[in-house]
Amino acid sequence: MMRFLRWTAAVAAGLLLAGCGGSSDGDGGRDEGKGSGSAAPSASRSPAVPTALPASLTSQRLDWRRCKATGGSSAPGDAWRCATLKVPLDWSRPDGRTIGLALIRSRATGGDRIGSLVFNFGGPGGSGVASMPYFATSVSALHKRYDLVSWDPRGVGASQGVRCRGDREIEAAESVDATPDTPAEEKAYLQDAADFGKGCRQAAGPLLAHVSTTDTARDMDLMRQVLGDDRLHYFGMSYGTELGGVYAHLFPRRVGRLVLDAVVDPTADTVGHAQNQARGFQRALDDYLKSTGQDPEQGSRKIADLLTRLDAQPLPTSSGRKLTQTLAVTGIILPLYSESMWPRLTSALTSAGKGDGSGLLALADQYNDRDPSGRYGTMSHAQRAISCLDEKQRPALAETKRRLAEFRRISPVFGDYLGWDTAGWCHDWPVPGQYDTPEVSAPGAAPILLIGTTGDPATPYEGTRRMAEELGRGVGVQLTWKGEGHGAYGNGSDCVDSTVNTYLLNGTVPKNGKVCS
């Protein structure tokens, strides 16, 4: 399966380095009603959560200790401490079984401390424990007055991370054609999807039905309480923007200073997200091609022709493995997340045109979190478990095939893959999805800063406006960066960085519609 991760550039950078108290206004997990967003919610409501939480949860003391090395990464420096937060497995039964969430924190380095600033780096499925130390240098100004905090959400990394397949099974599945051309290939594609879900069910057990975005938003509010903050100050990136919007809906009066960067379109269902990404990645590819002096239409046709040839005849690589059509698309996708990686894409495409698939395979391996020894990370496993619990829509094979022509019109390079992905991603998933689209309306919430990048491939710019509309009048404040890549903060715009820092440090809300170029 090939769903493109809605991670942020900060997480991508980290992977590249690795390759190289209850109250009436929402405490305790009480839903605060429907909002005044532009569309009526299509979500099926999650189970009711008791207003009062047990003291064993709200009064727990976190045992902060020196962090240990995890997932093949070295332990972070002395400024960082780690702890485990207890949360209910099932939020409708908060006095029942609990699970542990891994947290990481570095105390504010200066005076006049504001509180905790909680980060989610996207995915879904990204490890905050692993990513936070990498990102800290980008937020040094914020670190002076905030404790920097992140965590591995339920089902992720050190928080009972879901692993649905072993390394050999993952590598074997790379031979499955993600754009099947024959009935036999279609059968193999859907069987692989069903097998993946069975593996998740076997590995995760009851947890698989409790890793939704709503579950994690409730975890965040308990985290806020235990950290001692009256309101949540939060920086969400990519998928973390959807999580932030869901939190704001559930706990609008607990919203402090929230920044949502690389905003997910909350009005898009499963097919809508796939179409958004087809547009976004094609737009980014067009911008890349223009930067190299190529006509986007001709350049895209050339790449599409390469992928067609690979479907029939994979290319050899220096590792002895073959570059398949699916791996090639993955290798093209990764550099589009960051303009700084465009030269690597040029080199890899040039080599592939000469019959050597090594460059694109290396990029695909980075995207798939595969190390040189053949070990794979589990971010994509957690992403699938979370998104398939969130998303109710399950397009059937015939429905998907009817839509393929539309996907191809949107993107000649990525349309087939994202079109087919709507059928395969959650096919025969062992637990039902919760909603068609997330509810993010948040009447009464403090202003939330939304940042959209015009050239963002994974969460296209149009989603920023739609999130603002859904949050409701006076809540979503839009900031535009005329730039490339996934995520704006820390990517070279002094205008963006200073606007965000002023908001988070001083509470100064910028004018709605501000543009940074």
C-alpha positions in Angstrom: 0.0 0.0 0.0 1.2 3.5 -0.8 -0.7 6.2 1.0 1.5 9.2 1.2 2.3 10.2 4.7 1.0 13.5 5.9 4.1 14.1 7.9 6.0 17.4 8.3 9.3 18.4 6.8 10.7 18.4 10.4 10.1 14.7 10.7 11.4 14.1 7.2 14.6 15.9 8.2 15.0 13.7 11.3 14.6 10.6 9.2 17.2 11.9 6.7 19.6 12.5 9.6 19.0 9.0 10.8 19.6 7.7 7.3 22.6 9.7 7.1 -8.6 19.0 37.2 -12.4 18.6 36.1 -14.6 21.7 35.3 -17.7 22.6 33.4 -15.9 23.9 30.3 -14.4 20.7 29.0 -12.0 19.2 31.5 -12.2 15.5 32.0 -13.1 14.7 28.4 -16.7 16.0 28.0 -17.8 16.8 24.4 -18.8 20.5 24.2 -21.4 20.3 21.5 -21.6 21.0 17.8 -20.0 24.1 16.4 -21.0 26.6 13.8 -18.7 25.3 11.1 -19.8 25.7 7.5 -21.0 22.2 7.1 -23.1 19.9 9.2 -20.9 17.2 10.8 -20.9 13.8 9.1 -19.0 12.1 12.0 -20.5 9.3 13.9 -20.1 10.3 17.5 -17.6 8.4 19.6 -18.9 6.8 22.8 -19.9 9.2 25.6 -17.1 9.9 28.1 -17.9 10.5 31.8 -17.5 14.1 32.9 -15.4 13.2 36.0 -12.2 11.3 35.6 -10.8 9.1 38.4 -8.1 10.7 40.6 -5.8 7.9 39.6 -5.6 9.6 36.2 -5.9 13.3 37.0 -3.6 13.3 40.0 -0.9 11.1 38.7 2.7 12.3 39.0 5.0 11.9 36.1 8.4 10.2 37.0 10.8 12.2 34.7 14.0 10.3 34.1 16.9 10.4 31.7 15.7 9.2 28.3 16.9 5.9 26.9 17.9 5.1 23.3 15.0 3.9 21.2 14.4 2.5 17.8 18.1 2.4 16.8 18.5 6.1 17.7 20.9 7.3 20.4 19.5 8.8 23.6 18.9 12.5 23.5 21.1 14.9 25.5 21.0 15.8 29.2 18.4 18.5 28.7 15.8 15.9 27.9 13.8 13.7 30.3 11.2 11.0 29.6 8.2 9.8 31.5 5.1 7.6 31.1 1.5 9.0 31.2 -1.3 6.6 32.1 -4.4 7.0 30.0 -7.6 4.8 29.6 -7.5 2.2 26.9 -11.2 2.9 26.3 -12.2 6.5 27.0 -15.8 5.4 27.5 -14.5 3.5 30.5 -11.9 5.7 32.1 -11.9 3.6 35.3 -10.9 0.5 33.4 -7.7 -0.7 31.9 -5.0 1.8 31.2 -2.1 2.0 28.8 1.1 4.0 29.0 2.1 6.9 26.7 5.8 7.8 26.3 6.5 11.5 26.9 9.6 13.6 26.4 10.3 17.1 27.8 13.0 19.7 28.1 12.4 22.5 30.6 12.3 26.1 29.5 15.8 27.5 29.3 15.0 31.1 30.4 12.8 33.1 32.8 9.2 34.2 32.6 8.0 30.7 31.7 4.6 30.5 30.0 4.0 26.7 30.4 4.3 23.6 28.2 4.3 23.7 24.4 3.1 20.4 23.1 4.2 19.2 19.6 2.8 16.7 17.3 4.9 16.2 14.1 2.3 14.4 11.9 2.0 11.1 10.2 -0.3 9.9 11.7 2.2 7.6 13.3 5.2 9.9 13.8 7.2 9.5 17.0 7.3 12.7 19.0 9.8 11.2 21.4 12.3 10.6 18.6 11.5 13.9 16.7 11.4 16.5 19.4 15.1 16.7 20.1 15.8 17.1 16.4 13.4 19.9 16.1 14.4 21.7 19.2 17.1 23.8 17.5 14.4 25.2 15.2 12.4 26.5 18.2 15.2 27.8 20.4 13.4 31.2 20.8 10.3 29.3 22.1 12.3 27.1 24.3 13.3 30.0 26.5 9.8 30.5 27.8 8.2 27.1 27.1 8.9 23.5 28.3 9.1 21.6 25.0 6.9 18.5 25.2 6.0 15.8 22.8 4.9 12.2 23.0 4.3 9.0 21.1 0.5 8.8 20.6 -1.3 5.5 21.4 -0.2 2.9 18.9 3.0 4.7 18.0 6.6 4.0 18.8 7.3 3.5 22.6 3.5 3.9 23.3 2.6 0.3 22.5 3.5 0.8 18.9 1.6 -1.3 16.3 3.7 -3.6 14.2 1.7 -5.6 11.7 4.4 -7.4 9.7 8.0 -8.5 10.0 10.8 -7.2 7.8 10.8 -10.1 5.4 7.0 -9.8 4.9 7.3 -6.1 4.3 10.0 -6.5 1.7 8.1 -9.4 0.0 5.0 -7.2 -0.2 6.9 -4.6 -2.2 6.5 -6.9 -5.2 2.7 -6.5 -5.1 1.6 -4.2 -7.9 0.0 -1.1 -6.3 -1.7 -0.2 -9.7 -3.0 -3.7 -10.7 -3.6 -4.2 -14.4 -5.1 -7.7 -14.5 -7.7 -9.6 -12.4 -4.8 -11.7 -10.9 -3.0 -8.5 -9.8 -6.2 -7.0 -8.4 -6.7 -10.1 -6.3 -3.2 -10.1 -5.0 -3.4 -6.4 -4.2 -6.6 -6.8 -2.1 -5.4 -10.0 -0.5 -2.2 -8.2 0.6 -4.3 -5.4 2.1 -6.5 -7.9 4.0 -3.4 -9.8 5.3 -2.0 -6.6 6.6 -5.1 -5.9 8.6 -5.1 -9.4 10.0 -1.5 -8.9 11.1 -2.5 -5.6 12.8 -5.4 -7.3 14.7 -3.1 -10.1 15.8 -0.4 -7.8 17.0 -2.4 -5.0 18.6 -5.4 -6.9 20.0 -7.9 -4.6 21.7 -5.7 -1.6 21.2 -6.6 -1.6 17.5 -10.1 -0.3 18.2 -8.8 2.6 20.4 -6.1 4.4 18.4 -8.4 7.0 16.8 -7.6 10.7 16.5 -10.5 11.4 19.0 -8.9 9.0 21.5 -5.6 10.9 21.1 -7.2 14.3 21.5 -8.6 13.1 24.8 -5.2 11.9 25.8 -3.9 15.4 25.1 -6.3 17.0 27.5 -5.3 14.6 30.3 -1.7 15.3 29.4 -2.4 19.0 29.8 -3.9 18.5 33.2 -1.1 16.3 34.5 1.5 18.8 33.2 -0.2 21.5 35.2 -1.4 23.7 32.4 -4.8 25.5 32.6 -4.9 25.6 28.8 -3.2 23.7 26.0 -0.5 25.4 24.1 0.1 23.3 21.0 2.1 23.2 17.8 0.6 20.6 15.3 2.1 19.9 11.9 0.5 18.0 9.0 -1.7 15.3 10.5 -1.1 17.1 13.8 -3.3 19.9 12.5 -6.3 17.5 12.2 -5.5 16.4 15.7 -5.4 20.0 16.9 -8.7 20.7 15.2 -10.4 17.7 16.9 -9.0 18.8 20.2 -10.4 22.3 19.7 -13.8 20.9 19.0 -13.8 18.7 22.1 -12.3 21.3 24.5 -12.8 24.8 23.0 -12.4 26.6 26.3 -9.1 24.7 27.0 -7.5 26.1 23.8 -4.5 28.3 24.6 -2.1 29.3 21.8 -2.4 26.8 19.0 -0.4 26.8 15.8 -1.4 24.4 13.0 1.2 24.2 10.1 0.6 22.3 6.9 -3.1 22.1 7.4 -5.2 19.0 6.6 -8.5 19.6 4.8 -11.1 18.5 7.4 -13.9 18.4 4.8 -12.2 15.7 2.7 -13.2 12.1 3.1 -11.0 9.1 2.0 -11.4 9.8 -1.7 -11.2 13.5 -1.2 -7.9 13.2 0.6 -6.5 11.1 -2.2 -7.6 13.6 -4.8 -6.2 16.4 -2.8 -2.8 14.7 -2.6 -2.9 13.9 -6.3 -3.3 17.6 -7.0 -0.7 18.6 -4.4 2.0 16.2 -5.5 1.4 16.9 -9.2 1.6 20.7 -8.4 4.9 20.2 -6.6 6.2 18.0 -9.4 5.2 20.7 -11.9 7.1 23.3 -9.8 10.1 21.1 -9.7 10.1 20.5 -13.4 9.8 24.3 -14.0 12.8 24.8 -11.8 14.9 22.6 -14.0 13.8 24.3 -17.2 11.4 21.6 -18.3 7.8 22.0 -19.5 5.7 20.4 -16.8 3.4 18.6 -19.2 6.2 17.1 -21.2 8.3 16.3 -18.1 5.4 14.6 -16.4 4.7 12.6 -19.6 8.4 11.5 -19.6 8.2 10.3 -16.0 4.9 8.6 -16.6 6.5 6.7 -19.5 9.3 5.7 -17.2 6.9 4.3 -14.7 5.0 2.4 -17.4 8.3 0.7 -18.5 9.1 -0.2 -14.9 5.7 -1.9 -14.6 6.9 -4.4 -17.3 10.6 -4.4 -16.6 12.0 -3.3 -13.2 15.4 -1.7 -13.2 18.6 -3.2 -11.7 20.3 -1.4 -8.8 23.7 -1.6 -7.1 22.2 -3.4 -4.2 21.0 -6.3 -6.3 17.3 -5.5 -5.6 15.0 -4.3 -8.3 13.4 -0.9 -8.7 9.8 -1.6 -9.3 7.2 0.8 -10.5 5.8 1.2 -7.0 9.2 1.8 -5.5 9.9 4.3 -8.2 6.8 6.4 -7.4 7.8 6.3 -3.7 11.3 7.5 -4.6 9.8 10.4 -6.6 7.5 11.4 -3.8 10.1 11.8 -1.0 12.1 14.7 -2.5 8.9 16.7 -3.2 8.4 17.1 0.5 11.3 19.6 0.6 12.8 21.8 -2.1 16.2 21.2 -0.7 16.0 17.6 -2.0 15.1 18.5 -5.6 18.7 18.0 -6.8 18.6 14.4 -5.5 15.5 13.8 -7.5 17.2 15.1 -10.6 20.1 12.8 -10.1 17.9 9.8 -9.4 15.7 10.4 -12.5 18.8 10.9 -14.7 20.2 7.6 -13.5 16.9 5.8 -14.0 16.8 7.1 -17.5 20.1 5.5 -18.1 19.0 2.1 -16.7 20.2 2.4 -13.1 17.4 2.4 -10.5 19.8 2.8 -7.5 19.0 6.5 -6.8 15.2 6.1 -6.8 15.5 3.0 -4.7 17.6 4.7 -2.1 15.0 7.5 -1.9 12.2 4.9 -1.6 14.0 3.2 1.2 14.3 6.4 3.1 10.6 7.1 2.7 9.8 3.5 3.8 12.2 3.8 6.7 14.3 0.9 5.6 17.9 0.7 6.8 20.8 -0.9 4.8 20.4 -4.1 6.7 16.8 -4.5 5.6 15.1 -3.5 8.9 11.9 -1.3 8.5 10.4 1.2 10.8 6.7 1.0 11.8 5.5 4.5 11.2 3.4 3.4 8.2 1.9 0.6 10.3 0.7 3.1 13.0 -0.5 5.4 10.3 -2.7 2.8 8.7 -4.1 1.6 12.1 -5.0 5.2 13.1 -6.4 6.3 9.7 -8.4 3.2 9.1 -10.1 3.5 12.5 -10.8 7.2 11.8 -12.2 6.8 8.3 -15.6 5.2 7.7 -15.4 5.2 3.9 -14.4 2.0 2.3 -14.5 2.3 -1.5 -15.2 -1.0 -3.3 -13.2 -2.2 -6.2 -15.7 -1.3 -8.8 -16.2 2.2 -7.4 -12.4 2.7 -7.4 -12.0 1.6 -11.0 -14.8 4.0 -12.1 -12.8 6.9 -10.5 -9.4 6.0 -12.0 -9.9 8.2 -15.1 -10.6 11.2 -12.9 -7.5 10.5 -10.8 -5.4 10.3 -14.0 -6.8 13.6 -15.2 -5.8 15.2 -11.9 -2.3 13.7 -12.0 -0.7 11.7 -14.9 2.1 10.6 -12.5 0.5 10.0 -9.2 -3.2 9.6 -10.1 -3.2 5.8 -10.6 -1.4 5.1 -7.3 -3.6 7.3 -5.2 -6.8 6.2 -6.9 -6.0 2.5 -6.3 -5.0 3.4 -2.7 -8.6 4.3 -1.9 -9.6 0.7 -2.5 -6.6 -1.0 -0.8 -5.6 1.0 2.2 -8.4 -0.1 4.5 -9.7 -3.1 2.6 -11.3 -5.7 4.9 -10.0 -3.8 7.9 -10.8 -5.7 11.1 -12.4 -2.7 12.9 -15.0 -0.2 11.5 -14.1 3.4 10.8 -15.6 6.1 13.0 -16.5 9.0 10.7 -16.5 10.3 7.2 -14.8 13.6 8.1 -13.6 14.8 11.4 -15.6 17.4 13.4 -13.4 20.4 14.1 -15.9 23.2 14.8 -14.8 25.1 17.9 -17.1 28.0 18.8 -15.8 29.9 21.8 -12.2 28.8 21.3 -9.3 31.3 21.3 -7.8 32.3 17.9 -5.9 29.4 16.3 -3.1 30.3 13.8 -3.3 28.3 10.6 -0.3 28.2 8.2 -0.6 27.1 4.6 2.2 26.8 2.0 1.2 27.4 -1.6 3.4 24.6 -2.9 2.7 22.0 -0.2 2.4 18.6 -1.8 0.9 16.4 1.0 -1.5 18.9 2.6 -2.4 21.2 -0.3 -2.8 24.9 0.4 -6.6 24.9 -0.1 -7.0 22.9 3.1 -6.0 25.9 5.2 -9.1 27.9 4.2 -11.4 24.9 4.7 -10.0 24.4 8.2 -10.6 28.0 9.0 -14.2 27.8 7.8 -14.9 24.6 9.8 -13.3 26.0 13.0 -15.8 28.8 12.8 -15.9 32.6 12.6 -13.2 34.3 14.6 -11.3 31.1 15.5 -9.1 30.2 12.5 -6.6 32.9 11.5 -4.9 32.2 8.2 -1.2 32.9 7.4 0.1 32.1 3.9 3.6 31.3 2.9 4.4 31.5 -0.8 6.9 28.7 -0.8 7.6 25.1 -1.6 7.6 21.9 0.6 5.5 20.4 3.4 5.3 22.9 6.3 6.4 26.5 6.6 7.8 27.1 10.1 11.6 26.6 10.2 11.9 26.3 6.4 13.6 29.6 5.7 11.0 32.3 6.0 11.8 34.9 8.6 8.3 36.3 8.1 6.6 33.0 9.0 9.0 32.3 11.9 8.7 35.7 13.5 4.9 35.8 13.1 4.6 32.4 14.8 7.1 33.3 17.6 5.3 36.6 18.3 2.0 34.8 18.6 3.3 32.0 20.8 5.5 34.2 23.0 3.3 37.4 23.3 -0.2 36.2 22.3 -0.2 38.6 19.4 -2.6 37.3 16.8 -1.6 38.4 13.2 -4.1 39.9 10.8 -6.2 37.2 9.2 -4.9 36.6 5.6 -1.4 37.8 6.2 1.0 36.6 3.4 4.7 35.9 3.6 6.7 35.6 0.4 
